[in-house]
Amino acid sequence: MGEPLTAPTQKLEDGEITETQEYLPNRFECIACGLKINSFSRLAAVGLGERYKKTQVYDAAEYYAPQDNYEGYEDDNNER
C-alpha cells in the first residue's frame, strides 16, 4: 500500500487509455508469513522504500461513455 506522489497521467493509444501514477509505500504485509511493516521509515531501512508505479488500462469507449442502465428497453414514445 502507499500514498500517491504524483497526479495520474493518462495516455490514449489504440483505443485504450493507460493511466499511470507513482506511489510511495507506507506499509508492507506478507500474507505467507504474516510479517507486517508499518511506516515509510521502517520500509526504507529494510530496502523496501522505493517509489513504485501503478498502471491501469481502460477501454476508451467504456471510460468516456456512461453506462446504459436501461439496456434492452425501448424508448417510451407514444407520439405518432
mmCIF file of the N, C-alpha and C atoms, coordinates in Angstrom:
data_MODEL
# 
_entry.id   MODEL 
# 
loop_
_atom_site.group_PDB 
_atom_site.id 
_atom_site.type_symbol 
_atom_site.label_atom_id 
_atom_site.label_alt_id 
_atom_site.label_comp_id 
_atom_site.label_asym_id 
_atom_site.label_entity_id 
_atom_site.label_seq_id 
_atom_site.pdbx_PDB_ins_code 
_atom_site.Cartn_x 
_atom_site.Cartn_y 
_atom_site.Cartn_z 
_atom_site.occupancy 
_atom_site.B_iso_or_equiv 
_atom_site.pdbx_formal_charge 
_atom_site.auth_seq_id 
_atom_site.auth_comp_id 
_atom_site.auth_asym_id 
_atom_site.auth_atom_id 
_atom_site.pdbx_PDB_model_num 
ATOM 1   N N  . MET A 1 1  ? 0.845   -1.171  0.000   1.00 0.00 ? 1  MET A N  1 
ATOM 2   C CA . MET A 1 1  ? 0.000   0.000   0.000   1.00 0.00 ? 1  MET A CA 1 
ATOM 3   C C  . MET A 1 1  ? 0.888   1.229   0.000   1.00 0.00 ? 1  MET A C  1 
ATOM 4   N N  . GLY A 1 2  ? 0.307   2.323   -0.440  1.00 0.00 ? 2  GLY A N  1 
ATOM 5   C CA . GLY A 1 2  ? 1.092   3.538   -0.490  1.00 0.00 ? 2  GLY A CA 1 
ATOM 6   C C  . GLY A 1 2  ? 0.234   4.766   -0.669  1.00 0.00 ? 2  GLY A C  1 
ATOM 7   N N  . GLU A 1 3  ? 0.925   5.899   -0.693  1.00 0.00 ? 3  GLU A N  1 
ATOM 8   C CA . GLU A 1 3  ? 0.259   7.172   -0.897  1.00 0.00 ? 3  GLU A CA 1 
ATOM 9   C C  . GLU A 1 3  ? 0.715   7.761   -2.226  1.00 0.00 ? 3  GLU A C  1 
ATOM 10  N N  . PRO A 1 4  ? -0.204  8.347   -2.997  1.00 0.00 ? 4  PRO A N  1 
ATOM 11  C CA . PRO A 1 4  ? 0.166   8.889   -4.292  1.00 0.00 ? 4  PRO A CA 1 
ATOM 12  C C  . PRO A 1 4  ? 1.166   10.041  -4.153  1.00 0.00 ? 4  PRO A C  1 
ATOM 13  N N  . LEU A 1 5  ? 2.181   10.027  -5.019  1.00 0.00 ? 5  LEU A N  1 
ATOM 14  C CA . LEU A 1 5  ? 3.164   11.107  -5.060  1.00 0.00 ? 5  LEU A CA 1 
ATOM 15  C C  . LEU A 1 5  ? 2.874   12.079  -6.185  1.00 0.00 ? 5  LEU A C  1 
ATOM 16  N N  . THR A 1 6  ? 2.293   11.578  -7.257  1.00 0.00 ? 6  THR A N  1 
ATOM 17  C CA . THR A 1 6  ? 2.018   12.401  -8.426  1.00 0.00 ? 6  THR A CA 1 
ATOM 18  C C  . THR A 1 6  ? 0.564   12.251  -8.833  1.00 0.00 ? 6  THR A C  1 
ATOM 19  N N  . ALA A 1 7  ? 0.114   13.202  -9.617  1.00 0.00 ? 7  ALA A N  1 
ATOM 20  C CA . ALA A 1 7  ? -1.228  13.087  -10.185 1.00 0.00 ? 7  ALA A CA 1 
ATOM 21  C C  . ALA A 1 7  ? -1.187  12.011  -11.266 1.00 0.00 ? 7  ALA A C  1 
ATOM 22  N N  . PRO A 1 8  ? -2.283  11.298  -11.481 1.00 0.00 ? 8  PRO A N  1 
ATOM 23  C CA . PRO A 1 8  ? -2.278  10.274  -12.518 1.00 0.00 ? 8  PRO A CA 1 
ATOM 24  C C  . PRO A 1 8  ? -2.102  10.897  -13.904 1.00 0.00 ? 8  PRO A C  1 
ATOM 25  N N  . THR A 1 9  ? -1.332  10.227  -14.756 1.00 0.00 ? 9  THR A N  1 
ATOM 26  C CA . THR A 1 9  ? -1.188  10.647  -16.142 1.00 0.00 ? 9  THR A CA 1 
ATOM 27  C C  . THR A 1 9  ? -1.910  9.638   -17.014 1.00 0.00 ? 9  THR A C  1 
ATOM 28  N N  . GLN A 1 10 ? -2.552  10.153  -18.048 1.00 0.00 ? 10 GLN A N  1 
ATOM 29  C CA . GLN A 1 10 ? -3.315  9.290   -18.937 1.00 0.00 ? 10 GLN A CA 1 
ATOM 30  C C  . GLN A 1 10 ? -2.792  9.432   -20.357 1.00 0.00 ? 10 GLN A C  1 
ATOM 31  N N  . LYS A 1 11 ? -2.741  8.300   -21.060 1.00 0.00 ? 11 LYS A N  1 
ATOM 32  C CA . LYS A 1 11 ? -2.282  8.278   -22.442 1.00 0.00 ? 11 LYS A CA 1 
ATOM 33  C C  . LYS A 1 11 ? -3.267  7.447   -23.249 1.00 0.00 ? 11 LYS A C  1 
ATOM 34  N N  . LEU A 1 12 ? -3.732  8.014   -24.371 1.00 0.00 ? 12 LEU A N  1 
ATOM 35  C CA . LEU A 1 12 ? -4.660  7.319   -25.256 1.00 0.00 ? 12 LEU A CA 1 
ATOM 36  C C  . LEU A 1 12 ? -3.870  6.724   -26.408 1.00 0.00 ? 12 LEU A C  1 
ATOM 37  N N  . GLU A 1 13 ? -4.006  5.412   -26.597 1.00 0.00 ? 13 GLU A N  1 
ATOM 38  C CA . GLU A 1 13 ? -3.302  4.737   -27.683 1.00 0.00 ? 13 GLU A CA 1 
ATOM 39  C C  . GLU A 1 13 ? -4.085  3.502   -28.108 1.00 0.00 ? 13 GLU A C  1 
ATOM 40  N N  . ASP A 1 14 ? -4.372  3.404   -29.396 1.00 0.00 ? 14 ASP A N  1 
ATOM 41  C CA . ASP A 1 14 ? -5.083  2.248   -29.968 1.00 0.00 ? 14 ASP A CA 1 
ATOM 42  C C  . ASP A 1 14 ? -6.407  1.966   -29.278 1.00 0.00 ? 14 ASP A C  1 
ATOM 43  N N  . GLY A 1 15 ? -7.155  3.013   -28.923 1.00 0.00 ? 15 GLY A N  1 
ATOM 44  C CA . GLY A 1 15 ? -8.468  2.836   -28.319 1.00 0.00 ? 15 GLY A CA 1 
ATOM 45  C C  . GLY A 1 15 ? -8.445  2.462   -26.850 1.00 0.00 ? 15 GLY A C  1 
ATOM 46  N N  . GLU A 1 16 ? -7.261  2.506   -26.226 1.00 0.00 ? 16 GLU A N  1 
ATOM 47  C CA . GLU A 1 16 ? -7.139  2.199   -24.801 1.00 0.00 ? 16 GLU A CA 1 
ATOM 48  C C  . GLU A 1 16 ? -6.515  3.376   -24.068 1.00 0.00 ? 16 GLU A C  1 
ATOM 49  N N  . ILE A 1 17 ? -6.963  3.589   -22.855 1.00 0.00 ? 17 ILE A N  1 
ATOM 50  C CA . ILE A 1 17 ? -6.402  4.624   -22.000 1.00 0.00 ? 17 ILE A CA 1 
ATOM 51  C C  . ILE A 1 17 ? -5.525  3.935   -20.962 1.00 0.00 ? 17 ILE A C  1 
ATOM 52  N N  . THR A 1 18 ? -4.267  4.339   -20.917 1.00 0.00 ? 18 THR A N  1 
ATOM 53  C CA . THR A 1 18 ? -3.343  3.809   -19.922 1.00 0.00 ? 18 THR A CA 1 
ATOM 54  C C  . THR A 1 18 ? -3.115  4.904   -18.885 1.00 0.00 ? 18 THR A C  1 
ATOM 55  N N  . GLU A 1 19 ? -3.475  4.618   -17.641 1.00 0.00 ? 19 GLU A N  1 
ATOM 56  C CA . GLU A 1 19 ? -3.338  5.576   -16.544 1.00 0.00 ? 19 GLU A CA 1 
ATOM 57  C C  . GLU A 1 19 ? -2.227  5.103   -15.615 1.00 0.00 ? 19 GLU A C  1 
ATOM 58  N N  . THR A 1 20 ? -1.257  5.981   -15.366 1.00 0.00 ? 20 THR A N  1 
ATOM 59  C CA . THR A 1 20 ? -0.115  5.639   -14.529 1.00 0.00 ? 20 THR A CA 1 
ATOM 60  C C  . THR A 1 20 ? 0.015   6.670   -13.412 1.00 0.00 ? 20 THR A C  1 
ATOM 61  N N  . GLN A 1 21 ? 0.359   6.181   -12.203 1.00 0.00 ? 21 GLN A N  1 
ATOM 62  C CA . GLN A 1 21 ? 0.538   7.069   -11.054 1.00 0.00 ? 21 GLN A CA 1 
ATOM 63  C C  . GLN A 1 21 ? 1.644   6.510   -10.168 1.00 0.00 ? 21 GLN A C  1 
ATOM 64  N N  . GLU A 1 22 ? 2.505   7.405   -9.666  1.00 0.00 ? 22 GLU A N  1 
ATOM 65  C CA . GLU A 1 22 ? 3.590   6.995   -8.775  1.00 0.00 ? 22 GLU A CA 1 
ATOM 66  C C  . GLU A 1 22 ? 3.131   7.043   -7.319  1.00 0.00 ? 22 GLU A C  1 
ATOM 67  N N  . TYR A 1 23 ? 3.611   6.065   -6.559  1.00 0.00 ? 23 TYR A N  1 
ATOM 68  C CA . TYR A 1 23 ? 3.265   5.960   -5.143  1.00 0.00 ? 23 TYR A CA 1 
ATOM 69  C C  . TYR A 1 23 ? 4.525   5.810   -4.301  1.00 0.00 ? 23 TYR A C  1 
ATOM 70  N N  . LEU A 1 24 ? 4.418   6.173   -3.044  1.00 0.00 ? 24 LEU A N  1 
ATOM 71  C CA . LEU A 1 24 ? 5.457   5.955   -2.051  1.00 0.00 ? 24 LEU A CA 1 
ATOM 72  C C  . LEU A 1 24 ? 4.881   4.975   -1.041  1.00 0.00 ? 24 LEU A C  1 
ATOM 73  N N  . PRO A 1 25 ? 5.566   3.855   -0.799  1.00 0.00 ? 25 PRO A N  1 
ATOM 74  C CA . PRO A 1 25 ? 4.993   2.841   0.098   1.00 0.00 ? 25 PRO A CA 1 
ATOM 75  C C  . PRO A 1 25 ? 4.914   3.342   1.537   1.00 0.00 ? 25 PRO A C  1 
ATOM 76  N N  . ASN A 1 26 ? 3.875   2.894   2.255   1.00 0.00 ? 26 ASN A N  1 
ATOM 77  C CA . ASN A 1 26 ? 3.763   3.256   3.674   1.00 0.00 ? 26 ASN A CA 1 
ATOM 78  C C  . ASN A 1 26 ? 3.495   2.047   4.564   1.00 0.00 ? 26 ASN A C  1 
ATOM 79  N N  . ARG A 1 27 ? 3.325   0.873   3.938   1.00 0.00 ? 27 ARG A N  1 
ATOM 80  C CA . ARG A 1 27 ? 3.208   -0.354  4.732   1.00 0.00 ? 27 ARG A CA 1 
ATOM 81  C C  . ARG A 1 27 ? 3.410   -1.569  3.838   1.00 0.00 ? 27 ARG A C  1 
ATOM 82  N N  . PHE A 1 28 ? 3.762   -2.668  4.461   1.00 0.00 ? 28 PHE A N  1 
ATOM 83  C CA . PHE A 1 28 ? 4.007   -3.927  3.766   1.00 0.00 ? 28 PHE A CA 1 
ATOM 84  C C  . PHE A 1 28 ? 3.442   -5.046  4.615   1.00 0.00 ? 28 PHE A C  1 
ATOM 85  N N  . GLU A 1 29 ? 2.810   -6.020  3.965   1.00 0.00 ? 29 GLU A N  1 
ATOM 86  C CA . GLU A 1 29 ? 2.301   -7.182  4.682   1.00 0.00 ? 29 GLU A CA 1 
ATOM 87  C C  . GLU A 1 29 ? 2.526   -8.423  3.832   1.00 0.00 ? 29 GLU A C  1 
ATOM 88  N N  . CYS A 1 30 ? 3.173   -9.424  4.397   1.00 0.00 ? 30 CYS A N  1 
ATOM 89  C CA . CYS A 1 30 ? 3.395   -10.702 3.724   1.00 0.00 ? 30 CYS A CA 1 
ATOM 90  C C  . CYS A 1 30 ? 2.274   -11.646 4.139   1.00 0.00 ? 30 CYS A C  1 
ATOM 91  N N  . ILE A 1 31 ? 1.490   -12.084 3.166   1.00 0.00 ? 31 ILE A N  1 
ATOM 92  C CA . ILE A 1 31 ? 0.372   -12.968 3.503   1.00 0.00 ? 31 ILE A CA 1 
ATOM 93  C C  . ILE A 1 31 ? 0.840   -14.392 3.792   1.00 0.00 ? 31 ILE A C  1 
ATOM 94  N N  . ALA A 1 32 ? 2.059   -14.730 3.381   1.00 0.00 ? 32 ALA A N  1 
ATOM 95  C CA . ALA A 1 32 ? 2.574   -16.080 3.627   1.00 0.00 ? 32 ALA A CA 1 
ATOM 96  C C  . ALA A 1 32 ? 3.019   -16.256 5.071   1.00 0.00 ? 32 ALA A C  1 
ATOM 97  N N  . CYS A 1 33 ? 3.805   -15.289 5.593   1.00 0.00 ? 33 CYS A N  1 
ATOM 98  C CA . CYS A 1 33 ? 4.345   -15.466 6.943   1.00 0.00 ? 33 CYS A CA 1 
ATOM 99  C C  . CYS A 1 33 ? 3.725   -14.531 7.975   1.00 0.00 ? 33 CYS A C  1 
ATOM 100 N N  . GLY A 1 34 ? 2.940   -13.542 7.518   1.00 0.00 ? 34 GLY A N  1 
ATOM 101 C CA . GLY A 1 34 ? 2.286   -12.632 8.446   1.00 0.00 ? 34 GLY A CA 1 
ATOM 102 C C  . GLY A 1 34 ? 3.124   -11.425 8.846   1.00 0.00 ? 34 GLY A C  1 
ATOM 103 N N  . LEU A 1 35 ? 4.321   -11.258 8.265   1.00 0.00 ? 35 LEU A N  1 
ATOM 104 C CA . LEU A 1 35 ? 5.169   -10.107 8.579   1.00 0.00 ? 35 LEU A CA 1 
ATOM 105 C C  . LEU A 1 35 ? 4.472   -8.823  8.160   1.00 0.00 ? 35 LEU A C  1 
ATOM 106 N N  . LYS A 1 36 ? 4.474   -7.833  9.057   1.00 0.00 ? 36 LYS A N  1 
ATOM 107 C CA . LYS A 1 36 ? 3.884   -6.530  8.761   1.00 0.00 ? 36 LYS A CA 1 
ATOM 108 C C  . LYS A 1 36 ? 4.909   -5.455  9.085   1.00 0.00 ? 36 LYS A C  1 
ATOM 109 N N  . ILE A 1 37 ? 5.080   -4.523  8.158   1.00 0.00 ? 37 ILE A N  1 
ATOM 110 C CA . ILE A 1 37 ? 5.958   -3.377  8.380   1.00 0.00 ? 37 ILE A CA 1 
ATOM 111 C C  . ILE A 1 37 ? 5.124   -2.137  8.114   1.00 0.00 ? 37 ILE A C  1 
ATOM 112 N N  . ASN A 1 38 ? 4.958   -1.313  9.134   1.00 0.00 ? 38 ASN A N  1 
ATOM 113 C CA . ASN A 1 38 ? 4.167   -0.089  9.020   1.00 0.00 ? 38 ASN A CA 1 
ATOM 114 C C  . ASN A 1 38 ? 5.078   1.117   9.156   1.00 0.00 ? 38 ASN A C  1 
ATOM 115 N N  . SER A 1 39 ? 5.048   2.006   8.213   1.00 0.00 ? 39 SER A N  1 
ATOM 116 C CA . SER A 1 39 ? 5.729   3.302   8.143   1.00 0.00 ? 39 SER A CA 1 
ATOM 117 C C  . SER A 1 39 ? 6.829   3.267   7.093   1.00 0.00 ? 39 SER A C  1 
ATOM 118 N N  . PHE A 1 40 ? 6.935   4.398   6.421   1.00 0.00 ? 40 PHE A N  1 
ATOM 119 C CA . PHE A 1 40 ? 7.920   4.523   5.355   1.00 0.00 ? 40 PHE A CA 1 
ATOM 120 C C  . PHE A 1 40 ? 9.339   4.395   5.883   1.00 0.00 ? 40 PHE A C  1 
ATOM 121 N N  . SER A 1 41 ? 9.625   4.957   7.046   1.00 0.00 ? 41 SER A N  1 
ATOM 122 C CA . SER A 1 41 ? 10.996  4.917   7.570   1.00 0.00 ? 41 SER A CA 1 
ATOM 123 C C  . SER A 1 41 ? 11.465  3.472   7.803   1.00 0.00 ? 41 SER A C  1 
ATOM 124 N N  . ARG A 1 42 ? 10.606  2.636   8.286   1.00 0.00 ? 42 ARG A N  1 
ATOM 125 C CA . ARG A 1 42 ? 10.963  1.221   8.508   1.00 0.00 ? 42 ARG A CA 1 
ATOM 126 C C  . ARG A 1 42 ? 11.122  0.486   7.174   1.00 0.00 ? 42 ARG A C  1 
ATOM 127 N N  . LEU A 1 43 ? 10.253  0.799   6.214   1.00 0.00 ? 43 LEU A N  1 
ATOM 128 C CA . LEU A 1 43 ? 10.379  0.184   4.898   1.00 0.00 ? 43 LEU A CA 1 
ATOM 129 C C  . LEU A 1 43 ? 11.691  0.593   4.227   1.00 0.00 ? 43 LEU A C  1 
ATOM 130 N N  . ALA A 1 44 ? 12.057  1.872   4.358   1.00 0.00 ? 44 ALA A N  1 
ATOM 131 C CA . ALA A 1 44 ? 13.314  2.346   3.774   1.00 0.00 ? 44 ALA A CA 1 
ATOM 132 C C  . ALA A 1 44 ? 14.507  1.668   4.437   1.00 0.00 ? 44 ALA A C  1 
ATOM 133 N N  . ALA A 1 45 ? 14.441  1.427   5.737   1.00 0.00 ? 45 ALA A N  1 
ATOM 134 C CA . ALA A 1 45 ? 15.541  0.807   6.468   1.00 0.00 ? 45 ALA A CA 1 
ATOM 135 C C  . ALA A 1 45 ? 15.810  -0.632  6.004   1.00 0.00 ? 45 ALA A C  1 
ATOM 136 N N  . VAL A 1 46 ? 14.769  -1.323  5.552   1.00 0.00 ? 46 VAL A N  1 
ATOM 137 C CA . VAL A 1 46 ? 14.959  -2.705  5.101   1.00 0.00 ? 46 VAL A CA 1 
ATOM 138 C C  . VAL A 1 46 ? 15.014  -2.816  3.573   1.00 0.00 ? 46 VAL A C  1 
ATOM 139 N N  . GLY A 1 47 ? 15.091  -1.680  2.889   1.00 0.00 ? 47 GLY A N  1 
ATOM 140 C CA . GLY A 1 47 ? 15.235  -1.685  1.442   1.00 0.00 ? 47 GLY A CA 1 
ATOM 141 C C  . GLY A 1 47 ? 13.949  -1.815  0.654   1.00 0.00 ? 47 GLY A C  1 
ATOM 142 N N  . LEU A 1 48 ? 12.821  -1.531  1.270   1.00 0.00 ? 48 LEU A N  1 
ATOM 143 C CA . LEU A 1 48 ? 11.527  -1.627  0.586   1.00 0.00 ? 48 LEU A CA 1 
ATOM 144 C C  . LEU A 1 48 ? 10.857  -0.262  0.419   1.00 0.00 ? 48 LEU A C  1 
ATOM 145 N N  . GLY A 1 49 ? 11.638  0.817   0.467   1.00 0.00 ? 49 GLY A N  1 
ATOM 146 C CA . GLY A 1 49 ? 11.059  2.158   0.434   1.00 0.00 ? 49 GLY A CA 1 
ATOM 147 C C  . GLY A 1 49 ? 11.099  2.834   -0.919  1.00 0.00 ? 49 GLY A C  1 
ATOM 148 N N  . GLU A 1 50 ? 11.336  2.093   -1.989  1.00 0.00 ? 50 GLU A N  1 
ATOM 149 C CA . GLU A 1 50 ? 11.408  2.699   -3.319  1.00 0.00 ? 50 GLU A CA 1 
ATOM 150 C C  . GLU A 1 50 ? 10.026  3.067   -3.844  1.00 0.00 ? 50 GLU A C  1 
ATOM 151 N N  . ARG A 1 51 ? 9.987   4.136   -4.644  1.00 0.00 ? 51 ARG A N  1 
ATOM 152 C CA . ARG A 1 51 ? 8.745   4.509   -5.315  1.00 0.00 ? 51 ARG A CA 1 
ATOM 153 C C  . ARG A 1 51 ? 8.316   3.381   -6.241  1.00 0.00 ? 51 ARG A C  1 
ATOM 154 N N  . TYR A 1 52 ? 7.020   3.289   -6.470  1.00 0.00 ? 52 TYR A N  1 
ATOM 155 C CA . TYR A 1 52 ? 6.514   2.329   -7.435  1.00 0.00 ? 52 TYR A CA 1 
ATOM 156 C C  . TYR A 1 52 ? 5.393   2.955   -8.236  1.00 0.00 ? 52 TYR A C  1 
ATOM 157 N N  . LYS A 1 53 ? 5.133   2.371   -9.404  1.00 0.00 ? 53 LYS A N  1 
ATOM 158 C CA . LYS A 1 53 ? 4.085   2.869   -10.284 1.00 0.00 ? 53 LYS A CA 1 
ATOM 159 C C  . LYS A 1 53 ? 2.943   1.879   -10.354 1.00 0.00 ? 53 LYS A C  1 
ATOM 160 N N  . LYS A 1 54 ? 1.742   2.423   -10.360 1.00 0.00 ? 54 LYS A N  1 
ATOM 161 C CA . LYS A 1 54 ? 0.535   1.628   -10.547 1.00 0.00 ? 54 LYS A CA 1 
ATOM 162 C C  . LYS A 1 54 ? -0.027  2.003   -11.917 1.00 0.00 ? 54 LYS A C  1 
ATOM 163 N N  . THR A 1 55 ? -0.267  1.007   -12.755 1.00 0.00 ? 55 THR A N  1 
ATOM 164 C CA . THR A 1 55 ? -0.760  1.240   -14.100 1.00 0.00 ? 55 THR A CA 1 
ATOM 165 C C  . THR A 1 55 ? -2.076  0.499   -14.296 1.00 0.00 ? 55 THR A C  1 
ATOM 166 N N  . GLN A 1 56 ? -3.053  1.216   -14.833 1.00 0.00 ? 56 GLN A N  1 
ATOM 167 C CA . GLN A 1 56 ? -4.347  0.616   -15.149 1.00 0.00 ? 56 GLN A CA 1 
ATOM 168 C C  . GLN A 1 56 ? -4.674  0.923   -16.602 1.00 0.00 ? 56 GLN A C  1 
ATOM 169 N N  . VAL A 1 57 ? -5.300  -0.037  -17.283 1.00 0.00 ? 57 VAL A N  1 
ATOM 170 C CA . VAL A 1 57 ? -5.666  0.134   -18.690 1.00 0.00 ? 57 VAL A CA 1 
ATOM 171 C C  . VAL A 1 57 ? -7.184  0.043   -18.800 1.00 0.00 ? 57 VAL A C  1 
ATOM 172 N N  . TYR A 1 58 ? -7.763  1.022   -19.499 1.00 0.00 ? 58 TYR A N  1 
ATOM 173 C CA . TYR A 1 58 ? -9.216  1.081   -19.692 1.00 0.00 ? 58 TYR A CA 1 
ATOM 174 C C  . TYR A 1 58 ? -9.518  1.126   -21.182 1.00 0.00 ? 58 TYR A C  1 
ATOM 175 N N  . ASP A 1 59 ? -10.657 0.582   -21.579 1.00 0.00 ? 59 ASP A N  1 
ATOM 176 C CA . ASP A 1 59 ? -11.160 0.755   -22.929 1.00 0.00 ? 59 ASP A CA 1 
ATOM 177 C C  . ASP A 1 59 ? -11.706 2.176   -23.014 1.00 0.00 ? 59 ASP A C  1 
ATOM 178 N N  . ALA A 1 60 ? -11.285 2.945   -24.016 1.00 0.00 ? 60 ALA A N  1 
ATOM 179 C CA . ALA A 1 60 ? -11.662 4.359   -24.114 1.00 0.00 ? 60 ALA A CA 1 
ATOM 180 C C  . ALA A 1 60 ? -13.166 4.549   -24.208 1.00 0.00 ? 60 ALA A C  1 
ATOM 181 N N  . ALA A 1 61 ? -13.841 3.701   -24.958 1.00 0.00 ? 61 ALA A N  1 
ATOM 182 C CA . ALA A 1 61 ? -15.292 3.834   -25.106 1.00 0.00 ? 61 ALA A CA 1 
ATOM 183 C C  . ALA A 1 61 ? -15.997 3.617   -23.776 1.00 0.00 ? 61 ALA A C  1 
ATOM 184 N N  . GLU A 1 62 ? -15.560 2.637   -23.000 1.00 0.00 ? 62 GLU A N  1 
ATOM 185 C CA . GLU A 1 62 ? -16.182 2.372   -21.701 1.00 0.00 ? 62 GLU A CA 1 
ATOM 186 C C  . GLU A 1 62 ? -15.823 3.447   -20.688 1.00 0.00 ? 62 GLU A C  1 
ATOM 187 N N  . TYR A 1 63 ? -14.641 4.026   -20.807 1.00 0.00 ? 63 TYR A N  1 
ATOM 188 C CA . TYR A 1 63 ? -14.171 5.041   -19.858 1.00 0.00 ? 63 TYR A CA 1 
ATOM 189 C C  . TYR A 1 63 ? -14.956 6.341   -20.009 1.00 0.00 ? 63 TYR A C  1 
ATOM 190 N N  . TYR A 1 64 ? -15.201 6.746   -21.267 1.00 0.00 ? 64 TYR A N  1 
ATOM 191 C CA . TYR A 1 64 ? -15.855 8.036   -21.506 1.00 0.00 ? 64 TYR A CA 1 
ATOM 192 C C  . TYR A 1 64 ? -17.362 7.947   -21.682 1.00 0.00 ? 64 TYR A C  1 
ATOM 193 N N  . ALA A 1 65 ? -17.889 6.811   -22.117 1.00 0.00 ? 65 ALA A N  1 
ATOM 194 C CA . ALA A 1 65 ? -19.331 6.689   -22.349 1.00 0.00 ? 65 ALA A CA 1 
ATOM 195 C C  . ALA A 1 65 ? -20.018 6.233   -21.067 1.00 0.00 ? 65 ALA A C  1 
ATOM 196 N N  . PRO A 1 66 ? -21.092 6.909   -20.701 1.00 0.00 ? 66 PRO A N  1 
ATOM 197 C CA . PRO A 1 66 ? -21.816 6.466   -19.500 1.00 0.00 ? 66 PRO A CA 1 
ATOM 198 C C  . PRO A 1 66 ? -22.484 5.112   -19.749 1.00 0.00 ? 66 PRO A C  1 
ATOM 199 N N  . GLN A 1 67 ? -22.569 4.331   -18.712 1.00 0.00 ? 67 GLN A N  1 
ATOM 200 C CA . GLN A 1 67 ? -23.192 3.017   -18.816 1.00 0.00 ? 67 GLN A CA 1 
ATOM 201 C C  . GLN A 1 67 ? -24.698 3.171   -18.946 1.00 0.00 ? 67 GLN A C  1 
ATOM 202 N N  . ASP A 1 68 ? -25.284 2.413   -19.853 1.00 0.00 ? 68 ASP A N  1 
ATOM 203 C CA . ASP A 1 68 ? -26.724 2.446   -20.082 1.00 0.00 ? 68 ASP A CA 1 
ATOM 204 C C  . ASP A 1 68 ? -27.403 1.523   -19.076 1.00 0.00 ? 68 ASP A C  1 
ATOM 205 N N  . ASN A 1 69 ? -28.113 2.109   -18.122 1.00 0.00 ? 69 ASN A N  1 
ATOM 206 C CA . ASN A 1 69 ? -28.797 1.327   -17.096 1.00 0.00 ? 69 ASN A CA 1 
ATOM 207 C C  . ASN A 1 69 ? -30.109 0.729   -17.593 1.00 0.00 ? 69 ASN A C  1 
ATOM 208 N N  . TYR A 1 70 ? -30.541 1.133   -18.781 1.00 0.00 ? 70 TYR A N  1 
ATOM 209 C CA . TYR A 1 70 ? -31.822 0.685   -19.309 1.00 0.00 ? 70 TYR A CA 1 
ATOM 210 C C  . TYR A 1 70 ? -31.630 -0.142  -20.580 1.00 0.00 ? 70 TYR A C  1 
ATOM 211 N N  . GLU A 1 71 ? -30.582 -0.934  -20.596 1.00 0.00 ? 71 GLU A N  1 
ATOM 212 C CA . GLU A 1 71 ? -30.296 -1.756  -21.756 1.00 0.00 ? 71 GLU A CA 1 
ATOM 213 C C  . GLU A 1 71 ? -31.424 -2.761  -21.973 1.00 0.00 ? 71 GLU A C  1 
ATOM 214 N N  . GLY A 1 72 ? -31.878 -2.893  -23.198 1.00 0.00 ? 72 GLY A N  1 
ATOM 215 C CA . GLY A 1 72 ? -32.943 -3.843  -23.512 1.00 0.00 ? 72 GLY A CA 1 
ATOM 216 C C  . GLY A 1 72 ? -34.328 -3.226  -23.506 1.00 0.00 ? 72 GLY A C  1 
ATOM 217 N N  . TYR A 1 73 ? -34.462 -1.988  -23.056 1.00 0.00 ? 73 TYR A N  1 
ATOM 218 C CA . TYR A 1 73 ? -35.749 -1.303  -23.048 1.00 0.00 ? 73 TYR A CA 1 
ATOM 219 C C  . TYR A 1 73 ? -35.834 -0.376  -24.254 1.00 0.00 ? 73 TYR A C  1 
ATOM 220 N N  . GLU A 1 74 ? -37.022 -0.275  -24.829 1.00 0.00 ? 74 GLU A N  1 
ATOM 221 C CA . GLU A 1 74 ? -37.233 0.642   -25.940 1.00 0.00 ? 74 GLU A CA 1 
ATOM 222 C C  . GLU A 1 74 ? -37.648 1.987   -25.382 1.00 0.00 ? 74 GLU A C  1 
ATOM 223 N N  . ASP A 1 75 ? -37.451 3.035   -26.208 1.00 0.00 ? 75 ASP A N  1 
ATOM 224 C CA . ASP A 1 75 ? -37.890 4.373   -25.796 1.00 0.00 ? 75 ASP A CA 1 
ATOM 225 C C  . ASP A 1 75 ? -39.400 4.372   -25.574 1.00 0.00 ? 75 ASP A C  1 
ATOM 226 N N  . ASP A 1 76 ? -39.828 5.114   -24.566 1.00 0.00 ? 76 ASP A N  1 
ATOM 227 C CA . ASP A 1 76 ? -41.245 5.235   -24.275 1.00 0.00 ? 76 ASP A CA 1 
ATOM 228 C C  . ASP A 1 76 ? -41.780 6.468   -25.011 1.00 0.00 ? 76 ASP A C  1 
ATOM 229 N N  . ASN A 1 77 ? -42.033 6.284   -26.280 1.00 0.00 ? 77 ASN A N  1 
ATOM 230 C CA . ASN A 1 77 ? -42.506 7.386   -27.110 1.00 0.00 ? 77 ASN A CA 1 
ATOM 231 C C  . ASN A 1 77 ? -43.884 7.035   -27.637 1.00 0.00 ? 77 ASN A C  1 
ATOM 232 N N  . ASN A 1 78 ? -44.902 7.704   -27.141 1.00 0.00 ? 78 ASN A N  1 
ATOM 233 C CA . ASN A 1 78 ? -46.277 7.421   -27.519 1.00 0.00 ? 78 ASN A CA 1 
ATOM 234 C C  . ASN A 1 78 ? -46.775 8.343   -28.620 1.00 0.00 ? 78 ASN A C  1 
ATOM 235 N N  . GLU A 1 79 ? -45.922 9.206   -29.137 1.00 0.00 ? 79 GLU A N  1 
ATOM 236 C CA . GLU A 1 79 ? -46.361 10.117  -30.192 1.00 0.00 ? 79 GLU A CA 1 
ATOM 237 C C  . GLU A 1 79 ? -46.421 9.395   -31.529 1.00 0.00 ? 79 GLU A C  1 
ATOM 238 N N  . ARG A 1 80 ? -47.358 9.835   -32.359 1.00 0.00 ? 80 ARG A N  1 
ATOM 239 C CA . ARG A 1 80 ? -47.488 9.243   -33.698 1.00 0.00 ? 80 ARG A CA 1 
ATOM 240 C C  . ARG A 1 80 ? -47.018 10.180  -34.736 1.00 0.00 ? 80 ARG A C  1 
# 
